[in-house]
Amino acid sequence: MFRKGWNGYLRHGFPHDDLAALSCTGRKSQGEYYLTLIDSADTLAMMGLMEPFAKTIQLITTVLPNFDLNVNVSLFETNIRILGGLVSSHLIATEKLPAYRGELLPLARDLGNRFLPAFNTRTGIPYGTVNLRHGVPPAETPVVCTACAGSLLLEMGTLSHLTGDPRYYNAAKRALVEVWNRRSYLDLLGNHLDSQSGVWTATTSGIAGAIDSLYEYLWKAYTVFHDNDLYDMFVQAYQAIETHGTRDGWHVPVEMNTGDTGSSTFANLQCFWAGYQASFGELVKSTIMVQRMAHLTNQFAFLPELLNIRTWTLTGHADNPLRPELVESVYFLYQAVKEPGLQEFGFELLKRFYEKAQTQCGFASIAHVESLYKNDHMESFFLAESLKYLYLLFDPSNDFNTGSWIYTTEAHPVRVLVNRLRPKWDIPRPRPIPPLRPPRDHPDASPRVRWAHQACDAREWRYVRDHLAWSKPYTGVNWVRHWPNVVPPEGIDMLRRAADAGRDRRPVGAGGMLNVTGAW
């Protein structure tokens, strides 16, 4: 699947940002800076495709000697996709390509330097848009989303570590701290604020878009850089969301100053939260959230962008651009509990990508999760995140399935710095709050997942796992990679009929979901 999407982009989409997967042409989506090429490069290495990875690095440095481009780009998107892709590929190539001579690092540094004018505000909170040649556009609004200002530290901090230049780390951390300092007395954040005045312009809080990755970076950046300021903020922010931002177990938008419910809307982007919880040991809550997402996949082949959880109806945003957040959480929870049922669920998600989104030259975004009509677009994150997490889920022995790598919000791996490599501008101090991990003897410390068969064709999964293994099961991914080419369509249909006969497929709205969660 990755090879098809990648080759489709190179043949039909390059040198544009993305592939238009229905018309098989190139498509501009960001800054025309070879977005899919850079964003997906490290996936090649993580899948063991080292020769294409080396050729991709050579291609990047050939077509893009620097970022002297007269284009206005999103600081946030360019940071997580382009800068993240460059520093991650540099780290991997340094370790795994003997002939690599650090060609990507000057390119990453050039891009980081072009980010810095965006931080020249009275608060240190950056503008949301920057021109890569001229700096901040003259008419640029000072209003920026919370995640856009607070989700820069992993990429820019890693760049500081690699170059020895603390400006990138300091700018990104100051922006994050300035946003955090404007939290409400409930320790909640709004979703947009004025970068010049520091005043909130939108006070809806939650874990959905415009805020989501800020919470993610508090924990992950602390893990990478060992900066205890980040740990303080992480604990307060997480506890505030779990205290004020949930209703009957669902995370919903709330007003940051009062905690009042804003709407009964569930957003697809919220699915990352379960994987986030699993990464620091909140396994029970993580399992419950993934379970609810699994039940939703009984009703929809793909989760919609927005869903009203009071009426269980679509809200008008019924599309899905092949987002990775659900796959991401399944992957991180599996890393924590090693429950085979999570692989069953991941296999079902993989099949839906393969069967419902595939086109002649790639994979297309879903325009409507009920009709399954397609949009003429393959987002770069489908290759950079969705397929990457699925691959790692089925390859437990992969070198990147270790605690020495932390994944950015765009799934770019960066190395955790050991204490002797701490940046000199980070002054250590004792951890102020006990960790959130449950004690080993806690009855919920190792939950078992027994629900995955309700959301997937478990029998087909076991057949593929046990009978189509080209190597020993659980030691590689050939047993998944060759699945669609080895099992004939009539065999798949037979397996599905057998699976349907052996399990209950009640629709979510007919009692399945409400019996699990209770009516709200």
C-alpha positions as CSV (number, residue, x, y, z in Angstrom):
1,M,0.0,0.0,0.0
2,F,2.8,2.4,0.8
3,R,4.7,1.6,-2.3
4,K,1.6,2.2,-4.4
5,G,0.9,5.6,-2.8
6,W,4.6,6.6,-2.9
7,N,5.1,5.6,-6.5
8,G,1.9,7.2,-7.5
9,Y,3.1,10.5,-6.0
10,L,6.5,10.3,-7.7
11,R,5.0,9.4,-11.1
12,H,2.0,11.7,-11.1
13,G,2.2,14.2,-8.2
14,F,5.8,15.2,-8.1
15,P,7.1,18.1,-8.0
16,H,3.8,19.3,-6.5
17,D,3.0,19.0,-2.8
18,D,0.4,16.2,-3.0
19,L,-1.1,13.7,-5.3
20,A,-4.6,14.2,-6.7
21,A,-5.5,10.5,-6.4
22,L,-8.5,10.4,-8.8
23,S,-7.2,12.5,-11.6
24,C,-3.6,11.2,-11.1
25,T,-2.1,14.7,-11.3
26,G,-0.1,16.9,-8.9
27,R,-1.8,19.2,-6.4
28,K,-0.6,22.3,-4.5
29,S,-1.7,22.2,-0.9
30,Q,0.9,24.1,1.1
31,G,4.0,25.9,-0.2
32,E,4.9,23.9,-3.3
33,Y,8.0,22.6,-1.4
34,Y,7.7,18.9,-2.2
35,L,5.5,18.3,0.8
36,T,4.8,14.5,0.3
37,L,8.4,13.9,-0.7
38,I,9.8,15.3,2.5
39,D,7.0,14.3,4.9
40,S,7.0,10.7,3.9
41,A,10.8,10.1,3.4
42,D,11.4,8.6,6.9
43,T,8.6,6.1,6.3
44,L,10.8,4.5,3.7
45,A,13.6,3.9,6.2
46,M,11.2,2.7,8.9
47,M,9.9,0.1,6.4
48,G,13.4,-1.1,5.6
49,L,13.4,0.5,2.1
50,M,16.9,1.9,2.5
51,E,17.8,2.3,-1.2
52,P,14.7,4.3,-2.0
53,F,15.4,6.3,1.2
54,A,18.9,7.2,0.1
55,K,17.6,8.2,-3.4
56,T,14.9,10.3,-1.8
57,I,17.5,12.2,0.3
58,Q,19.5,12.8,-2.9
59,L,16.4,14.0,-4.7
60,I,15.5,16.4,-1.9
61,T,18.9,18.1,-1.8
62,T,19.0,18.3,-5.6
63,V,15.6,19.9,-6.2
64,L,15.6,22.0,-3.0
65,P,19.0,23.6,-2.2
66,N,17.3,26.1,0.2
67,F,14.0,27.5,1.2
68,D,14.3,30.9,-0.5
69,L,10.8,30.7,-1.8
70,N,8.4,33.6,-2.1
71,V,5.4,31.7,-0.6
72,N,3.2,32.3,2.5
73,V,3.1,29.1,4.5
74,S,1.5,27.9,7.7
75,L,4.2,28.0,10.4
76,F,2.6,25.0,12.2
77,E,2.1,22.8,9.1
78,T,5.6,23.6,7.7
79,N,7.1,22.9,11.1
80,I,5.5,19.5,11.7
81,R,5.7,18.2,8.1
82,I,8.7,19.8,6.5
83,L,11.1,20.6,9.4
84,G,10.0,17.5,11.2
85,G,10.6,15.4,8.1
86,L,14.0,16.9,7.6
87,V,15.4,16.4,11.1
88,S,13.9,12.9,11.4
89,S,15.3,11.8,8.1
90,H,18.7,13.3,9.1
91,L,18.7,11.4,12.4
92,I,17.8,8.1,10.7
93,A,20.2,8.6,7.8
94,T,23.1,9.4,10.2
95,E,22.6,6.0,11.9
96,K,21.6,3.8,9.0
97,L,23.2,5.2,5.8
98,P,27.0,4.9,5.8
99,A,27.4,7.2,2.8
100,Y,25.2,10.0,4.3
101,R,27.2,13.2,5.1
102,G,24.6,15.3,6.8
103,E,23.2,17.0,3.7
104,L,19.7,17.5,5.2
105,L,20.8,19.4,8.3
106,P,21.8,22.6,6.5
107,L,18.4,22.6,4.8
108,A,16.6,22.1,8.1
109,R,18.7,24.9,9.6
110,D,17.9,27.2,6.7
111,L,14.2,26.6,7.3
112,G,14.5,27.1,11.0
113,N,16.1,30.5,10.4
114,R,13.1,31.5,8.2
115,F,10.7,30.6,11.0
116,L,12.3,33.0,13.5
117,P,10.8,36.3,12.2
118,A,7.3,34.9,13.0
119,F,8.2,35.0,16.7
120,N,8.9,38.8,16.7
121,T,5.8,39.7,18.6
122,R,5.3,41.5,21.9
123,T,4.4,38.2,23.6
124,G,6.8,35.8,21.8
125,I,3.7,33.9,20.6
126,P,4.3,33.6,16.8
127,Y,2.2,34.6,13.9
128,G,0.4,31.7,12.2
129,T,1.8,32.5,8.7
130,V,5.3,33.3,7.5
131,N,6.7,34.1,4.1
132,L,9.8,32.0,3.6
133,R,11.6,34.8,1.8
134,H,10.3,38.0,3.3
135,G,9.2,37.0,6.8
136,V,5.7,37.8,8.2
137,P,3.3,39.1,5.5
138,P,2.4,42.8,6.0
139,A,-1.3,42.2,6.3
140,E,-1.0,39.0,8.4
141,T,-3.5,38.7,11.2
142,P,-2.1,38.3,14.7
143,V,-4.7,35.7,15.6
144,V,-3.2,32.2,15.8
145,C,-4.5,28.9,17.0
146,T,-3.3,27.5,20.3
147,A,-1.8,24.3,18.8
148,C,-0.1,26.4,16.0
149,A,1.8,28.4,18.7
150,G,2.4,25.6,21.2
151,S,3.3,22.6,19.0
152,L,6.7,23.6,17.7
153,L,9.1,22.4,20.4
154,L,9.9,18.9,19.3
155,E,11.1,19.9,15.8
156,M,12.7,23.2,16.7
157,G,14.2,21.8,19.9
158,T,15.7,18.9,18.0
159,L,17.1,21.3,15.5
160,S,18.8,23.2,18.4
161,H,20.3,20.0,19.7
162,L,21.7,19.0,16.3
163,T,23.1,22.5,15.5
164,G,24.1,23.7,19.0
165,D,22.0,26.8,18.4
166,P,19.5,27.4,21.2
167,R,17.5,30.1,19.4
168,Y,15.0,27.5,17.9
169,Y,14.4,25.8,21.3
170,N,14.1,29.1,23.1
171,A,11.7,30.6,20.7
172,A,9.4,27.5,20.6
173,K,9.5,27.1,24.4
174,R,8.8,30.7,25.1
175,A,5.8,30.6,22.8
176,L,4.5,27.5,24.6
177,V,5.0,29.1,28.0
178,E,3.4,32.3,27.0
179,V,0.3,30.4,25.8
180,W,0.2,28.4,29.0
181,N,0.5,31.5,31.2
182,R,-2.8,32.7,29.7
183,R,-4.8,29.7,30.9
184,S,-7.9,30.1,32.9
185,Y,-8.2,29.5,36.7
186,L,-9.4,26.0,35.7
187,D,-6.1,25.4,33.9
188,L,-8.0,25.3,30.5
189,L,-6.8,26.9,27.3
190,G,-8.9,28.6,24.5
191,N,-8.4,27.7,20.9
192,H,-7.3,31.0,19.4
193,L,-5.5,34.1,20.7
194,D,-3.9,37.3,19.6
195,S,-0.2,36.9,19.4
196,Q,0.5,40.6,19.9
197,S,-1.8,41.3,22.8
198,G,-2.1,37.8,24.3
199,V,-5.9,38.1,24.5
200,W,-8.0,35.0,23.8
201,T,-10.2,35.5,20.7
202,A,-11.9,32.1,21.0
203,T,-12.4,30.6,24.5
204,T,-13.7,27.1,23.6
205,S,-11.4,24.5,25.1
206,G,-11.0,20.8,24.6
207,I,-8.7,18.3,22.9
208,A,-9.9,18.7,19.3
209,G,-8.4,20.7,16.4
210,A,-6.7,24.0,17.1
211,I,-5.5,22.8,20.6
212,D,-4.8,19.1,20.4
213,S,-1.1,18.8,19.7
214,L,-0.2,21.4,22.4
215,Y,-1.1,18.8,25.0
216,E,0.7,16.1,23.1
217,Y,3.9,18.2,23.0
218,L,4.0,19.0,26.7
219,W,4.5,15.3,27.5
220,K,6.6,14.4,24.5
221,A,8.9,17.4,24.7
222,Y,9.5,16.7,28.4
223,T,10.4,13.1,27.6
224,V,12.9,14.2,24.9
225,F,14.5,17.2,26.5
226,H,14.0,16.4,30.2
227,D,12.7,20.0,30.8
228,N,10.8,19.9,34.1
229,D,8.9,23.1,33.3
230,L,7.2,21.0,30.6
231,Y,6.3,18.3,33.1
232,D,4.7,20.8,35.4
233,M,2.5,22.1,32.6
234,F,1.7,18.6,31.4
235,V,0.4,17.4,34.7
236,Q,-1.8,20.5,35.2
237,A,-3.1,20.5,31.6
238,Y,-3.9,16.8,31.6
239,Q,-5.7,16.8,34.9
240,A,-7.7,19.9,33.9
241,I,-8.9,18.2,30.7
242,E,-9.9,15.0,32.5
243,T,-11.7,17.0,35.2
244,H,-13.5,19.7,33.2
245,G,-13.5,18.5,29.6
246,T,-15.4,15.3,29.8
247,R,-19.1,14.3,29.9
248,D,-20.1,10.7,30.5
249,G,-16.6,9.7,29.5
250,W,-16.6,11.6,26.2
251,H,-14.3,14.5,25.7
252,V,-16.4,17.5,24.6
253,P,-15.8,21.2,23.9
254,V,-16.1,23.4,27.0
255,E,-15.8,27.1,27.9
256,M,-12.3,27.7,29.3
257,N,-13.4,30.1,32.0
258,T,-16.5,28.2,33.3
259,G,-16.2,24.6,32.2
260,D,-19.7,24.8,30.7
261,T,-20.3,22.4,27.8
262,G,-20.1,24.1,24.4
263,S,-21.6,21.4,22.2
264,S,-22.0,17.6,22.1
265,T,-19.6,17.2,19.3
266,F,-17.0,14.5,18.9
267,A,-14.1,15.3,16.5
268,N,-12.1,12.7,14.7
269,L,-8.9,14.5,15.7
270,Q,-9.6,13.7,19.3
271,C,-8.8,10.0,18.7
272,F,-5.1,10.8,19.3
273,W,-5.9,11.2,23.0
274,A,-6.0,7.5,23.7
275,G,-2.5,6.9,22.4
276,Y,-1.4,9.9,24.3
277,Q,-2.7,8.4,27.5
278,A,-1.1,5.1,26.8
279,S,2.3,6.7,26.4
280,F,2.4,7.7,30.0
281,G,0.6,4.8,31.6
282,E,-3.1,5.8,31.7
283,L,-4.0,2.4,30.3
284,V,-7.5,2.0,31.6
285,K,-8.7,5.3,30.2
286,S,-6.9,4.7,27.0
287,T,-8.5,1.3,26.5
288,I,-11.9,2.6,27.2
289,M,-11.5,5.4,24.6
290,V,-10.2,3.0,21.9
291,Q,-13.1,0.7,22.7
292,R,-15.5,3.4,22.0
293,M,-13.8,4.3,18.7
294,A,-14.0,0.6,17.8
295,H,-17.7,0.6,18.4
296,L,-18.1,3.7,16.2
297,T,-16.3,1.8,13.4
298,N,-19.2,-0.6,13.4
299,Q,-21.4,2.2,12.2
300,F,-19.0,4.0,9.9
301,A,-16.3,2.6,7.7
302,F,-14.3,5.7,8.5
303,L,-14.9,8.0,11.4
304,P,-16.4,11.3,10.3
305,E,-14.6,14.6,11.1
306,L,-17.5,15.6,13.4
307,L,-20.2,13.5,15.1
308,N,-23.0,14.6,17.4
309,I,-22.8,12.2,20.4
310,R,-26.2,13.3,21.8
311,T,-28.1,12.3,18.7
312,W,-25.5,10.0,17.0
313,T,-25.9,11.9,13.8
314,L,-23.4,13.5,11.4
315,T,-23.1,17.3,11.7
316,G,-22.3,18.2,8.1
317,H,-18.6,17.4,8.3
318,A,-18.9,13.8,7.1
319,D,-15.6,13.5,5.4
320,N,-12.4,11.7,6.4
321,P,-9.0,12.5,4.8
322,L,-7.6,9.1,5.8
323,R,-6.6,10.5,9.2
324,P,-4.0,8.6,11.3
325,E,-5.3,9.5,14.8
326,L,-7.2,6.3,15.4
327,V,-4.5,4.1,14.0
328,E,-2.0,6.0,16.1
329,S,-3.9,5.3,19.3
330,V,-4.3,1.6,18.5
331,Y,-0.5,1.4,17.9
332,F,0.5,3.1,21.1
333,L,-2.0,1.1,23.2
334,Y,-0.7,-2.1,21.7
335,Q,2.9,-1.1,22.6
336,A,1.7,-0.7,26.2
337,V,-0.4,-3.8,26.6
338,K,0.6,-6.2,23.8
339,E,-3.0,-7.3,23.4
340,P,-3.5,-9.3,20.1
341,G,-7.0,-7.9,19.8
342,L,-5.5,-4.5,19.0
343,Q,-3.7,-6.0,16.0
344,E,-7.1,-7.5,14.9
345,F,-8.6,-4.0,15.0
346,G,-5.6,-2.5,13.2
347,F,-6.0,-5.1,10.5
348,E,-9.6,-4.1,10.0
349,L,-8.6,-0.5,9.6
350,L,-5.9,-1.5,7.1
351,K,-8.4,-3.4,5.0
352,R,-10.8,-0.4,4.9
353,F,-8.0,1.8,3.6
354,Y,-7.2,-0.8,1.0
355,E,-10.7,-1.6,-0.1
356,K,-12.5,1.7,0.2
357,A,-9.9,4.4,-0.5
358,Q,-7.7,2.8,-3.2
359,T,-7.6,4.4,-6.7
360,Q,-5.7,3.7,-9.9
361,C,-2.6,5.7,-8.7
362,G,-2.9,5.9,-4.9
363,F,-5.4,6.4,-2.1
364,A,-8.1,9.1,-2.0
365,S,-9.6,10.9,0.9
366,I,-13.2,10.0,1.7
367,A,-15.7,12.7,0.9
368,H,-18.6,11.1,2.9
369,V,-18.3,8.3,5.4
370,E,-21.7,6.9,4.5
371,S,-21.7,7.1,0.7
372,L,-17.9,6.5,0.6
373,Y,-17.6,9.0,-2.3
374,K,-13.9,10.1,-2.7
375,N,-12.2,13.4,-2.9
376,D,-9.4,14.0,-5.5
377,H,-6.7,14.2,-2.9
378,M,-4.2,12.0,-1.1
379,E,-2.9,13.9,2.0
380,S,0.8,13.5,2.7
381,F,0.0,12.3,6.2
382,F,-1.6,9.1,4.8
383,L,1.9,8.0,3.9
384,A,3.8,9.8,6.7
385,E,1.5,8.7,9.5
386,S,-1.4,6.3,8.8
387,L,0.6,3.6,7.0
388,K,3.6,4.1,9.2
389,Y,1.7,3.4,12.4
390,L,0.0,0.4,10.8
391,Y,3.3,-1.0,9.6
392,L,4.9,-0.7,13.1
393,L,1.8,-2.3,14.6
394,F,2.4,-5.4,12.6
395,D,6.2,-5.4,13.0
396,P,6.9,-5.6,16.8
397,S,10.6,-6.2,16.3
398,N,11.1,-3.0,14.3
399,D,14.0,-0.9,15.5
400,F,11.7,2.1,15.9
401,N,9.4,0.3,18.4
402,T,11.6,1.3,21.3
403,G,11.4,3.9,23.9
404,S,14.5,5.7,22.5
405,W,12.3,7.3,19.8
406,I,9.5,9.8,20.4
407,Y,7.0,10.5,17.5
408,T,6.1,14.1,16.7
409,T,2.5,14.9,16.0
410,E,3.3,14.1,12.3
411,A,4.8,10.7,13.3
412,H,8.4,11.8,12.7
413,P,10.7,10.0,15.1
414,V,13.2,12.0,17.1
415,R,15.7,10.7,19.6
416,V,15.2,11.0,23.3
417,L,18.2,12.8,24.7
418,V,20.1,11.1,27.5
419,N,21.1,13.2,30.4
420,R,24.6,13.7,29.3
421,L,23.3,15.2,26.0
422,R,20.9,17.6,27.7
423,P,21.0,21.0,26.1
424,K,23.2,23.4,28.1
425,W,20.4,25.9,28.3
426,D,18.1,23.5,30.1
427,I,18.7,23.8,33.9
428,P,17.6,20.5,35.6
429,R,15.7,20.5,38.8
430,P,13.8,17.8,40.8
431,R,10.6,16.5,39.4
432,P,7.9,18.4,41.3
433,I,4.9,16.0,41.0
434,P,4.8,12.2,41.2
435,P,4.4,10.4,37.9
436,L,0.9,9.5,36.8
437,R,1.6,5.8,36.2
438,P,-0.5,3.4,38.3
439,P,1.3,1.1,40.8
440,R,2.3,-2.3,39.5
441,D,-0.2,-4.1,41.8
442,H,-3.1,-1.9,40.8
443,P,-5.9,-4.1,39.4
444,D,-6.3,-1.9,36.3
445,A,-2.5,-1.7,35.5
446,S,-2.7,-4.3,32.7
447,P,-6.2,-4.3,31.2
448,R,-7.1,-7.0,28.7
449,V,-8.8,-6.1,25.5
450,R,-11.7,-8.4,24.6
451,W,-13.8,-6.3,22.3
452,A,-11.8,-6.0,19.1
453,H,-13.5,-8.9,17.5
454,Q,-16.8,-6.9,17.5
455,A,-15.2,-4.3,15.2
456,C,-13.3,-6.5,12.7
457,D,-13.2,-9.7,10.8
458,A,-11.1,-11.5,13.5
459,R,-11.3,-14.9,11.7
460,E,-9.9,-13.4,8.5
461,W,-7.2,-11.8,10.5
462,R,-6.2,-15.1,12.2
463,Y,-6.3,-16.9,8.8
464,V,-3.9,-14.3,7.3
465,R,-1.7,-14.4,10.4
466,D,-1.5,-18.2,10.7
467,H,-1.7,-19.5,7.1
468,L,-0.1,-16.8,4.9
469,A,3.0,-16.1,7.0
470,W,6.0,-16.0,4.7
471,S,8.2,-15.8,7.8
472,K,7.6,-16.8,11.4
473,P,4.4,-15.1,12.6
474,Y,5.0,-11.9,14.7
475,T,8.6,-11.5,13.4
476,G,7.9,-9.3,10.4
477,V,5.2,-7.9,8.2
478,N,5.2,-10.1,5.2
479,W,2.2,-11.9,6.5
480,V,0.2,-8.6,6.2
481,R,2.0,-7.2,3.3
482,H,1.1,-10.1,0.9
483,W,-2.4,-10.5,2.2
484,P,-4.4,-8.9,-0.7
485,N,-2.3,-10.6,-3.3
486,V,-2.5,-14.1,-1.9
487,V,-6.1,-14.4,-0.7
488,P,-8.4,-14.5,-3.7
489,P,-11.6,-12.2,-3.6
490,E,-13.8,-15.3,-3.2
491,G,-11.7,-16.5,-0.3
492,I,-12.1,-13.1,1.4
493,D,-15.9,-13.2,0.9
494,M,-16.0,-16.7,2.3
495,L,-14.0,-15.7,5.4
496,R,-16.3,-12.7,5.9
497,R,-19.4,-14.8,5.8
498,A,-18.0,-17.1,8.3
499,A,-17.0,-14.2,10.5
500,D,-20.5,-12.6,10.2
501,A,-22.1,-15.8,11.2
502,G,-20.1,-16.0,14.4
503,R,-20.5,-12.6,15.9
504,D,-23.1,-9.9,16.7
505,R,-23.1,-6.9,14.3
506,R,-25.6,-4.7,16.0
507,P,-25.5,-1.2,14.6
508,V,-24.2,1.4,17.0
509,G,-27.4,3.4,17.1
510,A,-29.5,0.4,17.9
511,G,-28.2,-0.2,21.4
512,G,-24.6,-1.2,20.9
513,M,-23.0,2.1,21.7
514,L,-25.6,3.4,24.2
515,N,-25.4,0.1,26.2
516,V,-21.7,0.7,26.5
517,T,-21.6,4.4,27.4
518,G,-25.0,5.2,28.8
519,A,-27.3,7.9,27.4
520,W,-26.1,11.4,27.9
